[in-house]
Amino acid sequence: NVASLDIPEYRARIPQMREEILQNKHVIFDTEHLAKNGMRIPVEISGRLFDFRGMQCVLTIVRDMSERNLAQERNMKQQHLNQMLLDSFPCIALLLRPQTREIIAMNKAAAAAGCALGRTCFETWPKFEKQCPWCLAPKLWESGREQHLEVEGLEIIWDAHWIPVADDLYLHYAYDITKNKQAEAEREKLQLQLQQAQ
């Protein structure tokens, strides 16, 4: 008997499910079944009401959802780990799709800079209509090798990196190194003044 597989919490919902299938002719829901050893197995139950030789019958299909649930759990853990990794960058960091430059994931610094999931990097961060003139992503796509550039844009000097992650994903991050560059220029100026004074 299938009812003997139902967990006690579900048994109380059986009258409600019967009513729903009579009204809608179809029902799908998730529940759990009990194995002989007492282990709970996540299942999806799909029931359809149909007429068979003048009698109303219900065809019920029960699918074991253990593998799907495990895959979803692994995926969620992987996404959480990816987000933790991105958020550990002390600068703007984006995971992007090649060719389209669609933002797939980003860290908090990128969100604060105006980046948005599903949009392109250039339209949300510097707010350009087309790719940034200094972008090295096309070189990364061609070579499959990491690209690096120090560039001035948006009145900031950036230490920018483009790194392949997978065939369909690359990481782009950029540090604001303006203060460092200004300090270097000031030091060089002072060194030149010292040399001239001697």
N, C-alpha and C positions, 0 to 999 in steps of 0.2 A: 504494500500500500504506500503510495507516494506521500500521503499525509503523515505517515510515521517518520518520514525524513525531515519534516518541517521542524524548525526550532520553535519553542513555546511562544516566543514573542510574535512569530508570524501566524501561528494558529489563530490568534485572536483577530487577525486581519482578514481571515478567509471569507467571512460573510461580506465584508466591504469589497473584496476583490470579485466575488461572485456578482454582486450588484453592478460593479463597474463593467464587467464583461457583458452582462445582459444589456446594459445601456449603450455601450460603445462598440460592442461586438469584437473588441480587441483590447488587450492589456499587456503591458510590459513593465516589469519591476524587478528590483534586485532584492535578494534575501539571502539566507544561508540555509543549508541542509546539514543534517547531522550524519556523520559517518558512523559505522558500527563501533569504532573505537572512541566515539564521543567528540571527535574533531569536527569543527565547524568548517564547511566548505562554502565559499561565496559563489552564488549562482545567479543567473539572470533567467527569469521565467517569462516566457511569451505565450499568451493564450489567445486563441482565436475561436469565436463562436461561428458555427456553420450548420447548415441544414443537410442532414444525411438521411435520405429515404423517409422524409417527413418527420424526422426527429432532430431536435436541437442537440448538437454535440459540441464539445470543446476540445480542440487540439492544443495540447500543451507541450511546449518544447523547453527543456531545461538545459542551460549551458553552464558548464563549469567555468567560472571567471577567475580562477586562481592565477593562471598565467598572465592574463590581462592586468589583473590588479597588481601582481608583482612587477610587471613591466611599467605600469603607471607609477608605482612607488619608486622604482629605480630611476625613472625619468624625472620625477619630482626631486629626488635626492640629488641627481646630476645637475638639474637646473639650480637648486639651492647652492650647491658647491660652486657652480659657474658664477653665480651672483656674488658669493662670498669672495671669490677670486677677483672678479671685476671691482668690487667695492674696496679691495685691499690696495688698488692703485691710488696713489695720492694725486691723481691728475684725471683729466677726461679720458675715459676708456670706452671703446665701442666694439661690439662684435657685429660685422657687416657681411652681407652677401656680395660676392664678386659681381662685376658688371653693373648691377643695379645700385649698389651702395646702400641697400636697404638696411636700416638698423634693426638687428635681431635681439640684441641685449645691450645694456649699458650700465654704467655705474652711477652712483648718486651724484658725483661731480658732473657727469654728462647731462643728467636730468636737470641739475641746477643751471647748467649753461644753455638750456633750452632744447636739447635733443629730445626726440620723440620716437618711440618704437613704431616700426612700419613706415617711417619716413626716411628720406636720404640724409646722410651726414651733412652735406653741404647746404641743404635747404633749412636745416634746423639749428645748426651750430653757428656757422658764420652768416647764415641766412642769405646765401647766394642763389641765383637762378640756375646756375650750372656748376659743374665741379670746380673746386678750388684750383687756381692756375698752378699751384705748386704740388698738387696731389701726385704721389708716387704709386698709388694703387695700381694703375695700369702696368707699371713695370713689375710689380709683384705678381700680377696675373700672368704676365708673359714668362717671367723667369721662375716663379715659384719660390723666390728668395726674399728674405726680409729686406726692407728698404728703410732708410734713415735720412733725415734732413733737418737742418736747423733753418728756420724760415721766420720772417717777420710778417705777421698778418694780424689784423684787428688791433693794431698798436701794441702788439705783444710779440716777443721773440719766443718761438716754440721749438722744442726738441721733439720732433714728430717721428713716429715709428709706425710701420705697416708690417704685420707679421702673419704669414700663412698659418692657419689653424687646422683646416681640413679643405677638401676640394671645393666645398661650397661655403666656406667661412674664412674670414680673416679678422685679425685684431688690429685696431688703429688706436693708438694712444698718443697723447701729446702733453708734455710738461711745459709750464710757463717758466722760462729761464731768463726772463727780462732782468730781474734784479741781479742775477749772477753775471749776466753780460754787462750790465751797467757797472757793477763792482769791478769786473775785469778791466773795463775801459778806464775806469778811474785809477786803478792800480797802475796800468800801463802809462797813463798820463803823469802820475806822480813819479814813476821810475824815470821817465824821460826828463822831467823837471830836475830830478836829482842828478842825472847824468850831465845835464846841461850846466848845473850849478857847480860841478866839480871842475 
